[in-house]
Amino acid sequence: MHQRVILMLLLVSSAACGLIDLGRGDCETNPAASFPFTLPPSATDVQERCAMNFVNPSRTLTFSMSPDDLETLQQSTPIREWVTDASAALIFDEEAARMESLLVGNYADGAYALEVLIDTSDPQLYRVYFDIAFVD
């Protein structure tokens, strides 16, 4: 429980601080962009935003993908527990509240805090929300 509280604080802090952007949205120099993640082969409609802020530089990706790539996506992250409860979404809580069906996973290791939300409402095309914050 203690670990979940810390993760929640890190993710909420990252989201709040993401609103304070110093105007350096360059993902090439953002420490959060160095987090190893590869888009699944079927990724389309990819949108990326990086925020350099006072506390936690972050990178946010949203994209659509084929349900066939779900396992590939899940295995490309350090998240080992995926849940179907919208209340587990901390960064993407508003998006999760509107979804009929979803998967969400969170991860924190002291250097990074990660949240991935997957909208599985459409069985033909999933929408993914990915947020990584550098918290070290």
N, C-alpha and C positions, 0 to 999 in steps of 0.2 A: 504494500500500500504506500509506503514511504517513497519508493521509487516512482510510482505513478504520480504522486504529488509533485515531485521534482520535475518529472517529464512535463507535466501540465504547466508548471510555472515557466519552464524553459520555452515551451511552444507558445504560450500566451505572450510571454515577453518578446519573443521573436516576432510574432504577428503585430503586436502593438508598436514595436520599434520599427517595423517595416513601414509604418506610416510616416516615419521621420526619415525620409530619403535625402541623402546629401547631394542628389543629382548625379551620382556616379553609378548608373545602372549597368555599367559594363561588366558582363559576366566573365570576361577573360581575367579580370583582376580581382574578382570576388572570391574570397576563401571558400564560400559555400559551394561554388561551382567546381571546386576540386574534388568534391565527394564523388566517388566512383559510381556512376549510373549510366546505363546504356538504354536508349529508347528501344522498345520492342520493334521488330521488323515491320509490323503493320501500322505503326504510329502515323497518324495523319492529323491535320489541323493543330499542329504543335504551336503553342504560345509559351514564350519564356519571359520572365521578368526577374531581374536581380536588383537587390536593394542594398546599398552600402549605408548602414545606419550606425548610430552611436554604440549600440550594444552588440547586436547579432546580425552580421551580414547574412542575407538569405537569397535563395534562388527558388522560384516557383515556376513549375511547369504544368501546363494542362494540355491534354491531347486525347484523341480518340484512338481506339485500337480494336482489333478483332478479339473476340472472346478466346480464340485459339491461342493467343499469346499470354493469357492470364498467368499460367504457371511460369513462363519465362520471366514475366515482369516480377512476380513474387520472389522468384529465386535470385533476381538481380539486386535485391535489397537485403539488408541485414534483418529485416522484420521477420520474426518467426511465428508470431501469433496474429492472425487476422480474425476480426470479429464482424458480425453483421448488425451491431448495435450502433445506431446513429449517435448516441450520446458519447461514444468513444472518440468521435472527431472533435479535436480541440481547435485546430486552425480553420478547418473547413466545416465548422459546425452549422452554419447557415445553409450551405450547399447540401450537407448530409440530411438536414431536417426536411428538405424537399424531395428526397429520393425515395422511391418505392422499394428498391432493393440495392444493397450496397455491401462493400467490404471495406474495412478500415484497419490500418495498422500504424503503430507508433514505435519509435526507436530512439534511444538516447544513449550516448556513451561517454559523455563529459566533453567531447569535442564537437559533436554534431547532435542535433535533434531533428528527427525526420517524421513526417506524417504523410501517408499515402491514403487517399480516398478513391475508391473505384465505384462508379455508378454502374451497377449491373442491371438496371431497370429494362434496358433494351437488349434482348438476347442476341441481337445481330451486331451491335456496336457499343462497346463500353467507353465511358468517359473517365479519364484519370486526372486526379488533382494531386500534385506532388510538391511538397514544401520541405526544403532542407535549410537549416540555419546553422551557421558556424557559431558555437557558443563558448568556445575555449578562450 
